[in-house]
Amino acid sequence: MRTEWAFLAGLGVGTVATLMLAPQSGKHTQELLADKLRGGLDQVTSAGKKVRAQVKDSATTGEASAEKSDEDRAGEVVQRKTSLAEEARQEQQYPGQSGRQIVVQEPGNNPQGNLL
């Protein structure tokens, strides 16, 4: 923060010294400074718009990525549930062939489920 203030103070001193030593008339110098100031402000405005667009683009990309990740996770959960349900159905059709105990919980059943 101190560096910025030193820079601005130096800029101010340099500007005053330039105005005092300028070979042009006061009116011409004022016009020259006004033109330079407008050009500088235009550059700052343009740079600000570019930065804002980049930040907005990055935020949009990040949101899309996060949403995609949530959708991917939801899809994986659904696939896993479907896979487990299919495995349970196969175990009911062919008991004891998988070598695993599968607990089947259906609405209205005992909370402990049925051991196959």
C-alpha positions as CSV (number, residue, x, y, z in Angstrom):
1,M,0.0,0.0,0.0
2,R,2.9,2.3,0.8
3,T,4.4,1.7,-2.7
4,E,1.2,2.8,-4.4
5,W,1.1,6.1,-2.4
6,A,4.7,6.8,-3.3
7,F,4.0,6.1,-6.9
8,L,1.0,8.5,-6.9
9,A,3.0,11.2,-5.1
10,G,5.8,10.9,-7.7
11,L,3.2,11.0,-10.5
12,G,1.8,14.2,-9.0
13,V,5.2,15.9,-8.6
14,G,6.2,14.9,-12.2
15,T,2.9,16.3,-13.5
16,V,3.4,19.6,-11.8
17,A,7.0,19.9,-12.9
18,T,6.0,19.2,-16.5
19,L,3.3,21.8,-16.5
20,M,5.7,24.4,-15.0
21,L,8.4,23.7,-17.6
22,A,6.1,23.2,-20.6
23,P,7.0,25.3,-23.7
24,Q,3.3,25.4,-24.9
25,S,0.7,27.9,-23.9
26,G,-1.6,27.1,-21.0
27,K,-4.7,26.5,-23.2
28,H,-2.7,24.1,-25.5
29,T,-1.3,22.2,-22.5
30,Q,-4.8,21.9,-21.0
31,E,-6.2,20.4,-24.2
32,L,-3.2,18.0,-24.5
33,L,-3.6,16.9,-20.9
34,A,-7.4,16.5,-21.3
35,D,-6.9,14.3,-24.4
36,K,-4.3,12.2,-22.6
37,L,-6.6,11.8,-19.6
38,R,-9.5,10.7,-21.8
39,G,-7.3,8.2,-23.6
40,G,-6.1,6.8,-20.3
41,L,-9.6,6.6,-18.9
42,D,-10.8,4.8,-22.1
43,Q,-7.9,2.3,-21.7
44,V,-8.8,1.7,-18.0
45,T,-12.5,1.3,-18.9
46,S,-11.6,-1.2,-21.7
47,A,-9.3,-3.2,-19.5
48,G,-12.0,-3.2,-16.7
49,K,-14.6,-4.6,-19.2
50,K,-12.1,-7.3,-20.3
51,V,-11.4,-8.3,-16.8
52,R,-15.1,-8.4,-15.9
53,A,-15.8,-10.5,-18.9
54,Q,-13.0,-12.9,-18.0
55,V,-14.2,-13.2,-14.4
56,K,-17.8,-13.8,-15.6
57,D,-16.7,-16.4,-18.1
58,S,-14.6,-18.2,-15.4
59,A,-17.5,-18.1,-13.0
60,T,-19.9,-19.5,-15.6
61,T,-17.4,-22.2,-16.5
62,G,-16.9,-23.1,-12.9
63,E,-20.6,-23.3,-12.2
64,A,-21.1,-25.5,-15.3
65,S,-18.3,-27.8,-14.1
66,A,-19.8,-28.0,-10.6
67,E,-23.3,-28.8,-12.0
68,K,-21.8,-31.4,-14.2
69,S,-20.0,-33.0,-11.3
70,D,-23.3,-33.1,-9.3
71,E,-25.1,-34.7,-12.2
72,D,-22.3,-37.2,-12.7
73,R,-22.4,-38.1,-9.0
74,A,-26.2,-38.5,-9.1
75,G,-25.9,-40.7,-12.2
76,E,-23.4,-42.9,-10.4
77,V,-25.7,-43.3,-7.4
78,V,-28.6,-44.3,-9.7
79,Q,-26.3,-46.8,-11.6
80,R,-25.1,-48.3,-8.3
81,K,-28.7,-48.6,-6.9
82,T,-29.8,-50.2,-10.2
83,S,-26.8,-52.6,-10.1
84,L,-27.6,-53.6,-6.5
85,A,-31.3,-54.1,-7.3
86,E,-30.4,-56.3,-10.2
87,E,-28.0,-58.3,-8.1
88,A,-30.7,-58.8,-5.5
89,R,-33.1,-60.0,-8.1
90,Q,-30.6,-62.5,-9.4
91,E,-29.9,-63.7,-5.9
92,Q,-33.6,-64.3,-5.4
93,Q,-33.8,-66.3,-8.6
94,Y,-30.6,-68.3,-8.0
95,P,-30.1,-68.3,-4.2
96,G,-26.6,-69.0,-2.9
97,Q,-24.7,-68.7,-6.2
98,S,-23.1,-65.3,-5.6
99,G,-21.5,-66.4,-2.3
100,R,-22.7,-63.1,-0.7
101,Q,-25.5,-62.4,1.8
102,I,-28.0,-59.9,0.4
103,V,-30.5,-58.1,2.5
104,V,-33.7,-57.2,0.6
105,Q,-35.8,-54.5,2.1
106,E,-39.2,-53.9,0.6
107,P,-41.9,-51.6,1.9
108,G,-43.9,-53.3,4.7
109,N,-41.1,-55.8,5.5
110,N,-39.3,-56.2,8.8
111,P,-36.7,-53.5,9.2
112,Q,-34.1,-56.2,9.5
113,G,-35.0,-57.4,6.0
114,N,-34.9,-60.9,4.7
115,L,-31.6,-62.8,4.7
116,L,-31.1,-65.0,1.7
